Amino acid sequence: MKNMSYWGTPVALLALALSTVGDIKAITTVLSNTSSANLILEAELNQSQQKRTFHLAQGLVGQCRAASRSIFVYRERSSASPTRALEPNEQVVLAEEDGRGGWIAISSPIRGFVEARDLKRCSEEPEEVVIRPRPPRSEEVVTRPRPPRSEEVVTRPRPPGSNLCRQVTYQGLEGVVVRERPDIYSRPLSTVFFEERVTLNNPPQSRVDSEGREWVRLTSPVVGWMSNGFPATGDLNLSACF
C-alpha cells in the first residue's frame, strides 16, 4: 500500500504538466493565427487607402477650366508678378490637386498661378474659338470702310490675320511690359517674355516717343502698348511669327 501511494503522486503531477503544456500550445496557436489575420487585414486596409488616395490625387490635375472674366496668370501665388492675360472663357489646364491661399497652379496655356475663384468649368463647346483672337471683326473693319486700308490688304500675299502675329525676341528675364498707353510711365497691364507670341492691332498702330523708342498696339495677350525697341539702331523686341 505504501508503494502504490509513493508512485501515484509523480504520475498525477506528470499528467497535470502535460495537460498544461497542451493548453499553452493551443493558446499560442490561436494567438498566432489571430495576429496573422490582423496583419493581413491591416495590409489590405492600407492598400485600399493608398488606392483611394491615388485616385483622389488624379482628380483635378489635367482637368480643363475656363476664365470666368478677364484675369491674369501670375508667376507666383501673388498678384505682384503677372505674366499674361486671359480673356473671358479662355481655357486653362489645372496642374495641382488643391490650391493654397486661394491660388491654383496651371500648366497651359503657360505655367503659372491663377485665383481659383476666377475659374469655372469648361463647356462642351468652348467659346474660346469665337472670342480669340477675334479675326472676323477686325477683317471686316479692314476690308470694308476705307480704300487705303483695303488697298493695304490687297498688297499682302496672306490674309490680314496671319500678318498680325509677332514673337518676342527680347531675352531679358524681366520680359517686356505691356502698358496702358505708349509711355514708359504709363500703368503696366501685363508682361510678355522671350518667344511668347502677341497679336498686333488690326490695322497695325505704332508710335515713336521722344527717345526714338517705337511702341506698337497689341490686342493679345492683353489690349495695350508694348515697346518694340529702337528701330533706328536695329534693336527690336519683336519679330514676325513663322
C-alpha positions as CSV (number, residue, x, y, z in Angstrom):
1,M,0.0,0.0,0.0
2,K,2.8,2.4,0.7
3,N,4.5,1.6,-2.6
4,M,1.3,2.5,-4.6
5,S,0.9,5.8,-2.8
6,Y,4.6,6.6,-3.4
7,W,4.4,6.2,-7.2
8,G,0.9,7.6,-7.6
9,T,1.8,11.2,-6.8
10,P,4.5,11.6,-9.5
11,V,2.2,10.1,-12.1
12,A,-0.5,12.6,-11.3
13,L,1.9,15.6,-11.4
14,L,3.2,14.4,-14.8
15,A,-0.3,14.2,-16.2
16,L,-1.1,17.7,-14.9
17,A,2.1,19.1,-16.5
18,L,1.4,17.5,-19.9
19,S,-2.1,18.9,-19.8
20,T,-0.8,22.4,-19.1
21,V,1.7,22.2,-21.9
22,G,-1.0,21.2,-24.3
23,D,-3.2,24.2,-23.3
24,I,-0.3,26.6,-23.7
25,K,0.4,25.3,-27.2
26,A,-3.3,25.6,-28.1
27,I,-3.4,29.2,-26.8
28,T,-0.2,30.1,-28.7
29,T,-1.6,28.7,-31.9
30,V,-4.8,30.7,-31.5
31,L,-2.9,33.9,-30.7
32,S,-0.5,33.3,-33.7
33,N,-3.4,32.8,-36.1
34,T,-5.2,35.9,-34.7
35,S,-2.1,38.0,-35.1
36,S,-1.6,36.9,-38.7
37,A,-5.2,37.6,-39.6
38,N,-4.8,41.1,-38.1
39,L,-1.7,41.8,-40.1
40,I,-3.4,40.7,-43.3
41,L,-6.4,42.8,-42.6
42,E,-4.2,45.9,-41.8
43,A,-2.3,45.4,-45.1
44,E,-5.5,45.2,-47.1
45,L,-6.8,48.4,-45.5
46,N,-3.6,50.2,-46.2
47,Q,-3.6,49.1,-49.8
48,S,-7.2,50.1,-50.2
49,Q,-6.5,53.5,-48.6
50,Q,-3.5,54.0,-50.9
51,K,-5.7,53.3,-54.0
52,R,-8.3,55.8,-52.8
53,T,-5.6,58.4,-52.3
54,F,-4.1,57.7,-55.7
55,H,-7.4,58.1,-57.5
56,L,-8.1,61.3,-55.5
57,A,-4.7,62.8,-56.4
58,Q,-5.6,62.3,-60.1
59,G,-8.9,64.1,-59.6
60,L,-8.2,67.7,-60.7
61,V,-4.7,67.6,-62.3
62,G,-5.1,67.8,-66.1
63,Q,-8.7,69.0,-66.0
64,C,-9.9,71.9,-68.0
65,R,-11.2,75.1,-66.5
66,A,-12.1,78.5,-68.1
67,A,-11.7,82.0,-67.0
68,S,-15.0,83.5,-65.8
69,R,-13.8,87.0,-66.6
70,S,-10.7,88.8,-67.8
71,I,-7.9,87.8,-65.5
72,F,-4.1,87.4,-65.3
73,V,-1.7,84.5,-65.0
74,Y,0.9,85.1,-62.3
75,R,4.4,83.7,-61.9
76,E,3.8,83.1,-58.2
77,R,0.9,82.9,-55.8
78,S,0.8,86.6,-55.7
79,S,-0.8,89.4,-57.8
80,A,2.6,91.2,-57.9
81,S,4.0,89.2,-60.9
82,P,1.6,89.0,-63.8
83,T,2.9,87.1,-66.9
84,R,0.0,87.2,-69.3
85,A,-3.7,87.9,-69.6
86,L,-6.6,85.5,-70.1
87,E,-9.8,86.6,-71.8
88,P,-13.3,85.5,-70.6
89,N,-13.9,81.8,-71.4
90,E,-10.2,81.2,-72.3
91,Q,-9.3,77.7,-71.2
92,V,-6.5,76.6,-68.8
93,V,-5.3,73.2,-67.6
94,L,-5.0,72.6,-63.9
95,A,-1.6,71.4,-62.6
96,E,-2.3,70.6,-58.9
97,E,-5.0,68.9,-56.9
98,D,-5.8,71.7,-54.5
99,G,-4.7,75.3,-54.3
100,R,-3.2,77.2,-51.4
101,G,-4.4,80.6,-50.2
102,G,-7.0,80.9,-53.0
103,W,-4.4,80.2,-55.8
104,I,-4.1,77.1,-58.0
105,A,-1.3,76.2,-60.5
106,I,-2.0,75.7,-64.2
107,S,0.2,74.1,-66.9
108,S,-1.5,75.6,-70.0
109,P,-1.6,78.0,-72.0
110,I,1.5,78.8,-69.9
111,R,2.8,77.7,-66.5
112,G,1.8,79.9,-63.6
113,F,-0.9,80.5,-61.0
114,V,-4.4,82.0,-61.1
115,E,-7.0,82.8,-58.5
116,A,-9.3,79.8,-58.1
117,R,-12.4,82.0,-57.7
118,D,-12.0,83.3,-61.2
119,L,-12.3,79.8,-62.8
120,K,-15.3,77.9,-64.0
121,R,-15.9,74.5,-65.6
122,C,-15.2,74.3,-69.4
123,S,-18.3,73.9,-71.6
124,E,-18.5,71.1,-74.1
125,E,-18.2,73.6,-76.9
126,P,-15.6,76.2,-75.7
127,E,-16.3,79.8,-76.6
128,E,-12.5,80.4,-77.0
129,V,-12.7,79.8,-80.7
130,V,-15.3,82.6,-81.0
131,I,-13.6,85.2,-78.9
132,R,-9.9,84.7,-79.5
133,P,-8.2,86.3,-81.4
134,R,-11.4,87.7,-83.0
135,P,-10.2,87.9,-86.6
136,P,-13.7,88.3,-88.2
137,R,-14.4,91.7,-86.7
138,S,-11.0,93.1,-87.5
139,E,-11.1,91.8,-91.0
140,E,-14.5,93.5,-91.6
141,V,-13.1,96.8,-90.4
142,V,-10.1,96.4,-92.8
143,T,-11.9,95.2,-95.9
144,R,-15.0,97.4,-95.9
145,P,-14.8,101.1,-94.9
146,R,-11.9,102.9,-96.4
147,P,-10.0,102.5,-99.6
148,P,-6.5,103.0,-98.0
149,R,-7.0,100.0,-95.7
150,S,-8.4,97.7,-98.4
151,E,-5.5,98.6,-100.7
152,E,-3.1,97.7,-98.0
153,V,-4.7,94.3,-97.6
154,V,-4.7,93.6,-101.3
155,T,-0.9,94.1,-101.5
156,R,-0.2,91.5,-98.9
157,P,0.1,87.9,-100.1
158,R,-1.5,86.4,-97.0
159,P,-4.8,87.2,-95.1
160,P,-4.5,90.1,-92.6
161,G,-4.8,88.0,-89.5
162,S,-1.7,86.0,-90.4
163,N,0.5,89.1,-90.6
164,L,-0.5,90.3,-87.1
165,C,1.3,87.7,-85.2
166,R,4.6,88.7,-83.6
167,Q,7.1,86.8,-81.4
168,V,9.0,88.3,-78.5
169,T,12.8,88.3,-79.2
170,Y,13.9,90.2,-76.1
171,Q,15.6,87.6,-73.9
172,G,15.8,89.5,-70.6
173,L,14.4,87.6,-67.6
174,E,12.2,90.6,-66.7
175,G,10.4,90.5,-70.0
176,V,8.7,93.4,-71.7
177,V,5.9,95.3,-70.0
178,V,2.6,95.9,-71.8
179,R,1.3,99.3,-70.8
180,E,-2.0,101.2,-71.0
181,R,-0.5,104.0,-73.2
182,P,2.7,104.4,-75.3
183,D,4.6,105.8,-72.4
184,I,7.2,104.2,-70.1
185,Y,5.5,105.8,-67.1
186,S,2.0,104.5,-68.1
187,R,0.2,101.9,-66.0
188,P,1.5,98.3,-66.6
189,L,-1.1,95.8,-67.7
190,S,0.9,92.6,-68.3
191,T,4.4,91.3,-69.1
192,V,5.5,89.2,-72.1
193,F,8.6,87.0,-72.3
194,F,11.0,85.6,-74.8
195,E,9.4,83.5,-77.6
196,E,5.9,84.4,-76.4
197,R,3.5,85.3,-79.2
198,V,1.5,88.5,-79.3
199,T,-1.1,89.9,-81.7
200,L,-0.9,93.4,-83.2
201,N,-3.9,95.7,-83.6
202,N,-5.6,95.4,-87.0
203,P,-4.7,97.7,-88.7
204,P,-1.3,98.0,-87.0
205,Q,-0.8,101.1,-84.9
206,S,2.6,102.4,-83.8
207,R,4.1,105.5,-82.0
208,V,7.6,106.7,-81.6
209,D,8.4,108.7,-78.4
210,S,10.9,111.5,-77.9
211,E,13.7,108.9,-77.2
212,G,13.2,107.1,-80.5
213,R,11.5,104.2,-78.9
214,E,8.8,102.5,-81.0
215,W,5.5,101.5,-79.4
216,V,3.1,99.0,-81.0
217,R,-0.5,98.4,-80.0
218,L,-1.5,94.8,-79.1
219,T,-4.8,93.1,-78.9
220,S,-3.4,89.9,-77.3
221,P,-2.5,88.6,-74.7
222,V,-3.9,91.9,-73.5
223,V,-5.0,95.2,-75.1
224,G,-2.3,97.7,-74.6
225,W,1.0,99.2,-75.9
226,M,4.4,97.4,-76.0
227,S,7.8,98.8,-76.6
228,N,9.3,97.3,-79.8
229,G,12.7,98.8,-79.0
230,F,14.7,101.3,-81.2
231,P,14.3,100.7,-84.9
232,A,17.0,103.3,-85.7
233,T,19.6,101.1,-84.2
234,G,18.1,97.8,-85.2
235,D,17.4,96.9,-81.5
236,L,13.9,95.4,-81.7
237,N,11.8,93.4,-79.3
238,L,9.5,91.7,-81.8
239,S,9.9,89.6,-85.0
240,A,7.4,88.0,-87.4
241,C,5.9,84.6,-86.4
242,F,6.8,81.6,-88.6
